[in-house]
């Protein structure tokens, strides 16, 4: 597995575990917590370490006893500089890199220094496979070619720790990654049990490269973005549109009727802050409006949706036209934009200039370009607290219930089996 992907999976597992502590997992949560702290201090000035420790413990889910270890790890890979008095850390100066360099730096440490064992490596492999699509447990175990007792032990820890879901469908055990499939998990699991994981994975891979494709066009052409799909894949998309917990964005126009626009699963609540989630869902509305103009236009079609979104996020407006008012009506309702009527009866789309709307435009652009949406899990409240006063942080803390960390343990039988496997070598 690519080391950057391994680090991302560690972070996802740690976010899903929240206050749980799994006895068999050590390096995975350590790397996950390092990512979480790095993301929240990146770009900040010199920080009082006691304040960092308080915020990390109370707002971003890092146990107090682990903060020192995580901070020293970040110092070792030169993501922070430490100001000490003797052995006591007094201040922290963040030097955390941006974009892929963050994951590359932690990935190198994970690969060469962390000493991850075979059990945790197996756990990461399972979580990574399930990030693409849910899988039949028996088929996944066979595909990985691992000892079944070790596989089952990893699944037990994953389900107890909340970073895996197991569902029974059509007499089969289906495994689901809740980071990507919390919403509509039952539909995905049932479809995997019916036709297999490869069909679901193929559908989602095509959608990832053609986010916001209209369902009616998919049904009519049996294609997504010019790529053929099967009857079973069309059936999955129709089930998600009709029966799913979260309905796809839809637009009603006088020339095309009601159109639904399909996207890969919305990132789960487990690793998206509420504000970021709202921005993500607004981005889906923006992409849907652009796809309407590209694929189901009234008179004039959008030739290059990426270029249009780039212009929109740069200029915050489009040129006036007589053609596009209906397709952008949802953006007006969501307070993303306004349609200003011109003297000649045409309309001009203007984005309401707020930081949240700018962020949604950036997400929309990345979705259309097929790029990864980064940093959806950053808590702006926690970042503000890092540079705030002790009183400000304590007021935040007093408004939150402090939870005891729940320890996740294997059953006695499974524990004995794992111990024996480790002695023998998995």
C-alpha positions as CSV (number, residue, x, y, z in Angstrom):
1,X,0.0,0.0,0.0
2,X,1.2,3.5,-0.8
3,X,2.5,5.1,2.4
4,X,0.5,8.2,1.9
5,X,-2.7,6.2,1.6
6,X,-1.7,4.2,4.7
7,X,-1.5,7.4,6.7
8,X,-4.8,8.6,5.4
9,X,-6.4,5.3,6.4
10,X,-4.8,5.6,9.9
11,X,-6.4,9.0,10.2
12,X,-9.8,7.7,9.1
13,X,-9.7,4.9,11.6
14,X,-8.7,7.2,14.4
15,X,-11.6,9.6,13.6
16,X,-14.0,6.7,13.6
17,X,-12.8,5.3,16.9
18,X,-13.2,8.7,18.6
19,X,-13.0,7.9,22.4
20,X,-12.4,4.1,22.0
21,X,-9.1,2.5,22.6
22,X,-8.4,-0.8,21.0
23,X,-5.9,-3.0,22.7
24,X,-4.5,-4.5,19.5
25,X,-4.0,-1.2,17.7
26,X,-1.1,1.1,18.7
27,X,0.6,2.5,15.6
28,X,-2.5,3.2,13.6
29,X,-4.1,5.5,16.2
30,X,-0.7,7.1,16.9
31,X,-0.3,8.1,13.2
32,X,-4.0,9.1,13.0
33,X,-3.6,11.4,16.0
34,X,-0.5,12.9,14.5
35,X,-2.4,13.8,11.3
36,X,-5.2,15.2,13.3
37,X,-3.0,17.5,15.4
38,X,-0.9,18.5,12.4
39,X,-4.0,19.6,10.4
40,X,-5.2,21.7,13.3
41,X,-1.9,23.5,14.0
42,X,-0.8,24.0,10.4
43,X,-0.2,27.6,9.5
44,X,-0.5,28.9,13.1
45,X,2.1,31.1,14.9
46,X,4.1,30.1,18.0
47,X,1.7,28.3,20.4
48,X,1.7,27.9,24.2
49,X,2.1,24.1,24.7
50,X,-0.3,23.8,27.6
51,X,-3.0,25.5,25.5
52,X,-2.2,23.1,22.6
53,X,-2.4,20.2,25.1
54,X,-5.8,21.4,26.5
55,X,-7.3,21.8,23.0
56,X,-6.0,18.5,21.7
57,X,-7.4,16.7,24.7
58,X,-10.8,18.3,24.8
59,X,-11.7,19.3,21.3
60,X,-9.9,17.1,18.8
61,X,-10.0,13.7,20.5
62,X,-6.3,13.1,21.5
63,X,-5.9,11.5,25.0
64,X,-3.9,13.7,27.4
65,X,-1.3,11.0,28.0
66,X,-0.7,10.7,24.2
67,X,-0.2,14.5,23.4
68,X,3.4,14.6,24.5
69,X,4.2,11.5,22.4
70,X,2.4,12.9,19.3
71,X,4.1,16.3,19.6
72,X,7.5,14.7,19.9
73,X,6.7,12.6,16.8
74,X,5.9,15.7,14.9
75,X,9.1,17.3,16.1
76,X,11.1,14.2,14.9
77,X,9.8,14.6,11.4
78,X,10.3,18.4,11.6
79,X,6.6,19.3,11.5
80,X,7.0,21.4,14.6
81,X,9.9,23.2,16.5
82,X,9.9,22.9,20.2
83,X,10.9,25.5,22.7
84,X,11.9,23.8,26.0
85,X,13.0,24.6,29.5
86,X,15.0,21.6,30.4
87,X,12.9,18.7,29.4
88,X,9.6,20.6,29.6
89,X,8.0,21.7,26.4
90,X,6.9,25.4,26.8
91,X,6.0,26.4,23.2
92,X,5.4,24.8,19.8
93,X,6.1,26.5,16.5
94,X,4.2,24.7,13.7
95,X,6.1,24.1,10.4
96,X,3.6,21.6,9.0
97,X,3.6,21.3,5.2
98,X,0.5,21.6,3.0
99,X,-1.2,19.2,0.7
100,X,0.5,15.8,-0.1
101,X,3.7,16.7,1.7
102,X,1.9,16.3,5.0
103,X,1.0,12.7,4.2
104,X,4.4,12.0,2.6
105,X,6.3,13.1,5.7
106,X,4.2,11.1,8.1
107,X,4.2,8.2,5.6
108,X,8.0,8.0,5.6
109,X,7.9,7.9,9.4
110,X,5.2,5.2,9.4
111,X,7.1,3.1,6.9
112,X,10.6,3.3,8.5
113,X,10.1,4.2,12.2
114,X,6.7,3.1,13.5
115,X,7.3,-0.6,13.6
116,X,3.7,-1.4,12.5
117,X,3.0,-5.2,13.0
118,X,1.3,-7.6,10.7
119,X,-2.0,-7.4,12.4
120,X,-2.2,-3.6,12.0
121,X,-1.0,-3.9,8.4
122,X,-3.8,-6.4,7.7
123,X,-6.3,-4.0,9.3
124,X,-5.2,-1.2,7.0
125,X,-5.5,-3.4,4.0
126,X,-9.0,-4.3,4.9
127,X,-10.0,-0.7,5.6
128,X,-8.4,0.4,2.3
129,X,-10.2,-2.3,0.2
130,X,-13.5,-1.2,1.8
131,X,-12.9,2.4,1.0
132,X,-13.7,1.6,-2.6
133,X,-16.8,-0.5,-2.0
134,X,-18.4,-2.8,0.5
135,X,-17.2,-6.4,0.2
136,X,-18.4,-9.9,1.0
137,X,-16.4,-10.9,4.0
138,X,-15.5,-14.4,2.6
139,X,-14.5,-13.0,-0.7
140,X,-12.4,-10.3,0.8
141,X,-10.6,-12.7,3.1
142,X,-9.8,-14.9,0.1
143,X,-8.6,-12.0,-2.0
144,X,-6.2,-10.8,0.7
145,X,-4.9,-14.4,1.1
146,X,-4.6,-14.1,4.9
147,X,-5.2,-16.6,7.8
148,X,-8.9,-16.5,8.5
149,X,-8.6,-16.2,12.3
150,X,-6.4,-13.1,11.9
151,X,-8.9,-11.6,9.4
152,X,-11.9,-12.3,11.7
153,X,-10.0,-10.8,14.7
154,X,-9.4,-7.6,12.7
155,X,-13.1,-7.4,11.8
156,X,-14.1,-7.9,15.4
157,X,-11.9,-5.0,16.5
158,X,-13.1,-2.9,13.6
159,X,-16.8,-3.3,14.3
160,X,-16.3,-2.8,18.1
161,X,-14.2,0.3,17.4
162,X,-16.7,1.7,14.9
163,X,-14.4,1.9,11.9
164,X,-16.0,-1.1,10.2
165,X,-19.7,-2.2,9.9
166,X,-20.8,-5.7,9.3
167,X,-24.3,-6.4,7.9
168,X,-26.0,-9.7,7.0
169,X,-27.6,-9.7,3.6
170,X,-28.8,-12.6,1.4
171,X,-27.1,-15.1,3.8
172,X,-23.8,-13.3,3.4
173,X,-21.7,-11.1,5.8
174,X,-21.0,-7.8,4.1
175,X,-18.3,-5.5,5.4
176,X,-18.7,-1.7,5.0
177,X,-16.3,1.2,5.6
178,X,-18.5,3.8,7.5
179,X,-16.2,6.7,6.5
180,X,-17.5,6.4,3.0
181,X,-20.7,4.4,3.2
182,X,-22.5,5.4,6.4
183,X,-25.4,6.8,4.4
184,X,-27.2,4.2,2.3
185,X,-25.0,1.4,3.8
186,X,-27.8,-1.1,3.7
187,X,-28.4,-0.5,0.0
188,X,-24.7,-0.9,-0.8
189,X,-24.4,-4.0,1.3
190,X,-27.5,-5.6,-0.2
191,X,-26.2,-4.8,-3.7
192,X,-22.8,-6.3,-3.0
193,X,-24.5,-9.5,-1.7
194,X,-26.6,-9.6,-4.9
195,X,-24.1,-8.9,-7.6
196,X,-20.6,-8.6,-6.0
197,X,-18.3,-5.8,-4.9
198,X,-16.7,-5.3,-8.4
199,X,-20.0,-4.1,-9.8
200,X,-20.4,-1.5,-7.0
201,X,-16.7,-0.5,-7.2
202,X,-17.0,0.0,-11.0
203,X,-20.1,2.2,-10.6
204,X,-18.4,4.4,-8.0
205,X,-15.2,4.7,-9.9
206,X,-17.1,6.0,-12.9
207,X,-19.1,8.4,-10.8
208,X,-15.9,9.7,-9.2
209,X,-14.7,10.7,-12.6
210,X,-18.1,12.2,-13.6
211,X,-19.5,13.6,-10.4
212,X,-23.0,15.0,-10.8
213,X,-24.1,13.0,-13.8
214,X,-27.9,13.1,-14.4
215,X,-29.7,9.9,-13.5
216,X,-32.1,10.2,-16.4
217,X,-29.2,10.5,-18.9
218,X,-27.6,7.4,-17.3
219,X,-30.8,5.4,-17.7
220,X,-31.2,6.6,-21.3
221,X,-27.7,6.0,-22.5
222,X,-26.6,3.2,-20.1
223,X,-23.4,5.3,-19.7
224,X,-21.7,7.5,-17.1
225,X,-19.3,10.0,-18.7
226,X,-19.3,8.1,-21.9
227,X,-18.4,4.7,-20.3
228,X,-20.9,1.9,-20.6
229,X,-22.5,0.4,-17.4
230,X,-24.5,-2.7,-16.8
231,X,-28.2,-3.1,-16.0
232,X,-27.2,-4.0,-12.4
233,X,-25.2,-0.8,-12.1
234,X,-28.2,1.3,-13.3
235,X,-30.4,-0.5,-10.8
236,X,-28.0,0.4,-7.9
237,X,-28.1,4.1,-8.9
238,X,-31.9,4.1,-9.1
239,X,-32.2,2.4,-5.7
240,X,-29.9,5.1,-4.2
241,X,-32.0,7.8,-5.8
242,X,-35.3,6.4,-4.8
243,X,-34.7,4.6,-1.5
244,X,-31.5,6.1,-0.1
245,X,-31.4,8.0,3.2
246,X,-29.9,11.0,1.4
247,X,-31.6,12.0,-1.9
248,X,-29.4,13.2,-4.7
249,X,-29.7,16.9,-5.6
250,X,-32.5,17.6,-8.0
251,X,-33.4,20.5,-10.3
252,X,-36.8,21.2,-11.9
253,X,-36.8,23.1,-15.2
254,X,-39.5,23.8,-17.7
255,X,-37.6,22.2,-20.6
256,X,-36.2,19.1,-18.8
257,X,-38.6,18.4,-15.9
258,X,-37.1,17.1,-12.7
259,X,-33.5,15.9,-13.0
260,X,-31.5,14.0,-10.2
261,X,-27.7,14.3,-10.2
262,X,-25.6,11.4,-8.9
263,X,-22.5,11.6,-6.7
264,X,-20.2,9.2,-4.9
265,X,-21.2,8.8,-1.3
266,X,-21.1,12.0,0.8
267,X,-18.3,11.7,3.4
268,X,-19.8,10.3,6.7
269,X,-20.4,12.4,9.8
270,X,-17.6,10.5,11.4
271,X,-14.9,12.6,9.7
272,X,-16.6,15.8,8.5
273,X,-17.2,18.7,10.8
274,X,-20.8,20.1,10.6
275,X,-19.8,23.3,8.9
276,X,-17.7,21.5,6.4
277,X,-20.5,19.1,5.7
278,X,-22.9,22.0,4.9
279,X,-20.3,23.4,2.6
280,X,-19.9,20.0,0.9
281,X,-23.6,19.6,0.3
282,X,-23.8,23.2,-1.1
283,X,-20.9,22.2,-3.5
284,X,-23.1,19.3,-4.7
285,X,-25.9,21.8,-5.5
286,X,-23.4,23.9,-7.5
287,X,-22.1,21.0,-9.5
288,X,-25.6,19.8,-10.2
289,X,-26.5,23.3,-11.6
290,X,-23.5,23.2,-13.8
291,X,-24.2,19.7,-15.0
292,X,-27.7,20.7,-15.9
293,X,-26.3,23.4,-18.2
294,X,-23.8,21.0,-19.6
295,X,-25.9,17.9,-20.2
296,X,-29.5,19.0,-20.0
297,X,-29.4,22.6,-21.3
298,X,-32.2,24.8,-22.5
299,X,-30.7,26.4,-25.5
300,X,-26.9,26.9,-24.9
301,X,-24.8,24.2,-23.3
302,X,-21.8,24.6,-21.0
303,X,-18.9,23.2,-23.0
304,X,-16.3,23.1,-20.2
305,X,-17.8,22.8,-16.6
306,X,-14.3,22.9,-15.0
307,X,-13.5,26.2,-16.8
308,X,-16.9,27.7,-15.8
309,X,-16.4,26.7,-12.2
310,X,-12.9,28.2,-12.2
311,X,-14.3,31.4,-13.5
312,X,-17.1,31.4,-11.0
313,X,-14.8,30.9,-8.0
314,X,-12.4,33.5,-9.3
315,X,-14.8,36.2,-10.5
316,X,-17.8,35.2,-8.3
317,X,-20.1,35.9,-11.2
318,X,-21.1,34.8,-14.8
319,X,-21.9,36.9,-17.8
320,X,-25.7,37.8,-18.1
321,X,-27.7,35.5,-20.3
322,X,-31.3,34.8,-21.2
323,X,-30.9,31.0,-20.7
324,X,-29.7,29.8,-17.3
325,X,-32.0,31.2,-14.6
326,X,-33.9,28.0,-13.9
327,X,-30.8,25.8,-13.5
328,X,-29.4,28.0,-10.7
329,X,-32.6,28.4,-8.7
330,X,-31.3,26.0,-5.9
331,X,-28.2,28.2,-5.4
332,X,-30.5,31.1,-4.7
333,X,-32.6,29.1,-2.3
334,X,-29.5,28.0,-0.5
335,X,-28.1,31.5,-0.3
336,X,-25.1,30.6,-2.4
337,X,-25.9,33.1,-5.1
338,X,-28.4,35.6,-6.4
339,X,-29.9,36.2,-9.9
340,X,-29.9,39.8,-10.8
341,X,-32.4,40.7,-13.5
342,X,-31.0,43.0,-16.2
343,X,-32.8,45.8,-18.0
344,X,-33.1,43.6,-21.1
345,X,-34.8,40.8,-19.1
346,X,-31.7,38.6,-18.9
347,X,-30.3,37.4,-15.6
348,X,-26.8,37.5,-14.1
349,X,-25.6,35.0,-11.6
350,X,-23.6,36.5,-8.7
351,X,-22.2,34.5,-5.8
352,X,-22.9,35.8,-2.3
353,X,-19.3,36.5,-1.2
354,X,-18.8,34.7,2.1
355,X,-15.9,32.4,3.2
356,X,-18.3,29.5,3.3
357,X,-19.5,30.0,-0.3
358,X,-16.0,30.4,-1.5
359,X,-15.1,27.1,0.1
360,X,-18.1,25.4,-1.5
361,X,-17.0,26.7,-4.9
362,X,-13.5,25.3,-4.3
363,X,-15.0,21.9,-3.4
364,X,-17.3,22.0,-6.4
365,X,-14.4,22.7,-8.7
366,X,-12.4,19.8,-7.2
367,X,-15.4,17.5,-7.6
368,X,-15.7,18.2,-11.3
369,X,-12.0,17.8,-11.7
370,X,-12.0,14.4,-10.0
371,X,-9.7,15.6,-7.3
372,X,-9.6,14.6,-3.6
373,X,-11.5,16.9,-1.2
374,X,-9.1,17.7,1.5
375,X,-9.4,18.8,5.1
376,X,-13.2,18.2,5.6
377,X,-12.4,17.0,9.1
378,X,-10.8,20.2,10.4
379,X,-12.6,21.8,13.4
380,X,-12.3,25.6,13.0
381,X,-13.4,26.1,16.6
382,X,-10.4,24.0,17.7
383,X,-8.0,26.0,15.5
384,X,-9.3,29.3,17.0
385,X,-8.9,27.9,20.4
386,X,-5.2,27.1,19.8
387,X,-4.5,30.8,19.5
388,X,-7.1,32.0,22.1
389,X,-6.8,32.6,25.8
390,X,-6.9,30.0,28.5
391,X,-10.3,31.4,29.6
392,X,-11.7,31.0,26.0
393,X,-10.6,27.4,25.8
394,X,-12.0,26.6,29.2
395,X,-15.3,28.1,28.3
396,X,-15.4,25.8,25.2
397,X,-14.4,22.9,27.4
398,X,-17.2,23.6,30.0
399,X,-19.8,23.5,27.2
400,X,-18.7,20.0,26.1
401,X,-19.2,16.7,28.0
402,X,-15.9,15.1,28.7
403,X,-16.1,11.4,27.9
404,X,-14.1,8.6,29.3
405,X,-12.2,6.6,26.7
406,X,-13.9,3.3,26.0
407,X,-11.5,0.3,25.8
408,X,-12.2,-2.2,23.1
409,X,-11.1,-5.7,23.8
410,X,-11.4,-9.0,21.9
411,X,-13.4,-11.9,23.3
412,X,-11.3,-14.2,25.4
413,X,-11.4,-16.9,22.7
414,X,-10.4,-14.5,20.0
415,X,-7.7,-13.0,22.2
416,X,-6.2,-16.4,22.8
417,X,-6.3,-17.1,19.1
418,X,-4.6,-13.8,18.2
419,X,-1.9,-14.4,20.8
420,X,-1.2,-17.8,19.3
421,X,-1.1,-16.3,15.8
422,X,1.4,-13.7,16.9
423,X,3.6,-16.3,18.5
424,X,3.5,-18.4,15.4
425,X,3.6,-15.5,13.0
426,X,0.5,-14.6,11.0
